[in-house]
Amino acid sequence: MTTVGSDSGKIVLITGASRGIGFEAARLFAAEGHSVILSARDRQRGLSAVDALKAEDLPGSVHFLHLDVTDAASIAGAVEEVTEKFGKLDVLVNNAAILRDHYVKASEVAPDTLDQTLATNVTAVHAMIGAFLPLLRASGQARVINLASGAGQLTWMFDKVWAPAYQISKAGVNAVTRIWATELQPDGIPVNSVCPGWCRTEMGGEEADRSPEEGTSGILWLANEAPATVTGKFFRDQEELDW
Ligand SMILES: NC(=O)c1ccc[n+]([C@@H]2O[C@H](COP(=O)([O-])OP(=O)(O)OC[C@H]3O[C@@H](n4cnc5c(N)ncnc54)[C@H](OP(=O)(O)O)[C@@H]3O)[C@@H](O)[C@H]2O)c1
């Protein structure tokens, strides 16, 4: 694991953090003095992202972790590395996602596209929580935050369908949140979904009305300030959303 800065605060692992909202969240957690594990499936992009944060001389530390969330061996290797380096995990941010069916109708979505989207956006979130569970339990103050989307709200998608596979997957993330929140309630580990709002990233595009930094506000709140008793819920910033 490549490390920059000093280890203190919480141990925070973010998936898909070489760009977009994940990268911005890594920057802000490190700015608060936490130890951030910036993970990315592309080693070069991940290392460049760590270098960019190093240049900011933030109070926390940033560690690069090579992780493809759709690859079971990659997840197992990541668990091994985090176990060796930290022995626990305080905050897991399941941020990585793909959007492959912008502006198509449900009738135009190939089953393969849906499979790939579900593999990254839903199955991988489930796999990550399961694989990191021993490290989360070792924390004593762990929190799990899953990036969902207003586009996955069942109440909303009847009127607004613009990416069927992605929207199905984001409804699925919310189900993953509910199911794991139920199982982990006795452990005192909150599991919540958060929508960052429409943000100017590669996924959100340039027309979006929020900066990536604004998109992280719900993530930071759930990691730092939300009562630990709040679990199995769906937020944008600090406002609870309908499913
Ligand atoms: N932007 C928005 O308006 C918006 C709105 C609602 C919800 N969200 C959600 O917020 C999260 C972040 O979105 P974003 O806008 O920052 O997206 P983004 O700019 O497209 O970034 C997505 C990140 O996920 C990574 N990724 C994709 N597949 C992966 C895999 N198999 N393993 C590891 N990493 C993988 C990408 O890595 P590569 O660089 O290797 O591709 C990239 O770093 C997503 O869950 C998204 O659904 C975004």
The ligand as a MOL file (V3000), in Angstrom:
LIG
                    3D

  0  0  0     0  0            999 V3000
M  V30 BEGIN CTAB
M  V30 COUNTS 48 52 0 0 0
M  V30 BEGIN ATOM
M  V30 1 N -22.7370 12.3840 -10.4550 0
M  V30 2 C -24.0170 12.3660 -10.1500 0
M  V30 3 O -24.7860 13.2770 -10.5410 0
M  V30 4 C -24.5850 11.2770 -9.2850 0
M  V30 5 C -25.9460 11.3610 -8.9320 0
M  V30 6 C -26.4860 10.3650 -8.1100 0
M  V30 7 C -25.6880 9.3160 -7.6640 0
M  V30 8 N -24.3660 9.2540 -8.0430 0 CHG=1
M  V30 9 C -23.5690 8.1320 -7.5390 0
M  V30 10 O -22.3980 8.6300 -6.8980 0
M  V30 11 C -21.3080 7.7010 -7.0590 0
M  V30 12 C -20.1140 8.4050 -7.6660 0
M  V30 13 O -20.5000 8.9460 -8.9150 0
M  V30 14 P -19.5610 9.8800 -9.8090 0
M  V30 15 O -20.4330 10.8810 -10.4320 0
M  V30 16 O -18.3670 10.2910 -9.0560 0 CHG=-1
M  V30 17 O -19.1490 8.8140 -10.9540 0
M  V30 18 P -17.8870 8.7630 -11.9160 0
M  V30 19 O -17.2960 10.1090 -12.0710 0
M  V30 20 O -18.3380 8.0380 -13.1340 0
M  V30 21 O -16.8780 7.8310 -11.0860 0
M  V30 22 C -17.1940 6.4920 -10.8680 0
M  V30 23 C -15.9990 5.8220 -10.2260 0
M  V30 24 O -16.3220 4.4310 -10.0610 0
M  V30 25 C -15.2060 3.6900 -10.4940 0
M  V30 26 N -15.5450 2.3210 -10.8790 0
M  V30 27 C -16.4030 1.8830 -11.8160 0
M  V30 28 N -16.3920 0.5440 -11.8650 0
M  V30 29 C -15.5230 0.1190 -10.9190 0
M  V30 30 C -15.0640 -1.1370 -10.4780 0
M  V30 31 N -15.4870 -2.2850 -11.0440 0
M  V30 32 N -14.1750 -1.2050 -9.4480 0
M  V30 33 C -13.7140 -0.0760 -8.8690 0
M  V30 34 N -14.0800 1.1630 -9.2740 0
M  V30 35 C -14.9810 1.2500 -10.2780 0
M  V30 36 C -14.6460 4.4890 -11.6610 0
M  V30 37 O -13.3290 4.0670 -11.9430 0
M  V30 38 P -12.6590 4.2110 -13.4290 0
M  V30 39 O -12.0240 5.5820 -13.4490 0
M  V30 40 O -11.6690 3.0910 -13.4540 0
M  V30 41 O -13.7480 4.0570 -14.4350 0
M  V30 42 C -14.7390 5.8910 -11.0890 0
M  V30 43 O -13.6270 6.1600 -10.2590 0
M  V30 44 C -21.8620 6.5700 -7.9250 0
M  V30 45 O -22.3000 5.5280 -7.0920 0
M  V30 46 C -23.0480 7.2120 -8.6330 0
M  V30 47 O -24.0080 6.2730 -9.0390 0
M  V30 48 C -23.8080 10.2040 -8.8480 0
M  V30 END ATOM
M  V30 BEGIN BOND
M  V30 1 1 1 2
M  V30 2 2 2 3
M  V30 3 1 2 4
M  V30 4 1 4 5
M  V30 5 2 4 48
M  V30 6 2 5 6
M  V30 7 1 6 7
M  V30 8 2 7 8
M  V30 9 1 8 9
M  V30 10 1 8 48
M  V30 11 1 9 10
M  V30 12 1 9 46
M  V30 13 1 10 11
M  V30 14 1 11 12
M  V30 15 1 11 44
M  V30 16 1 12 13
M  V30 17 1 13 14
M  V30 18 2 14 15
M  V30 19 1 14 16
M  V30 20 1 14 17
M  V30 21 1 17 18
M  V30 22 2 18 19
M  V30 23 1 18 20
M  V30 24 1 18 21
M  V30 25 1 21 22
M  V30 26 1 22 23
M  V30 27 1 23 24
M  V30 28 1 23 42
M  V30 29 1 24 25
M  V30 30 1 25 26
M  V30 31 1 25 36
M  V30 32 1 26 27
M  V30 33 1 26 35
M  V30 34 2 27 28
M  V30 35 1 28 29
M  V30 36 1 29 30
M  V30 37 2 29 35
M  V30 38 1 30 31
M  V30 39 2 30 32
M  V30 40 1 32 33
M  V30 41 2 33 34
M  V30 42 1 34 35
M  V30 43 1 36 37
M  V30 44 1 36 42
M  V30 45 1 37 38
M  V30 46 2 38 39
M  V30 47 1 38 40
M  V30 48 1 38 41
M  V30 49 1 42 43
M  V30 50 1 44 45
M  V30 51 1 44 46
M  V30 52 1 46 47
M  V30 END BOND
M  V30 END CTAB
M  END
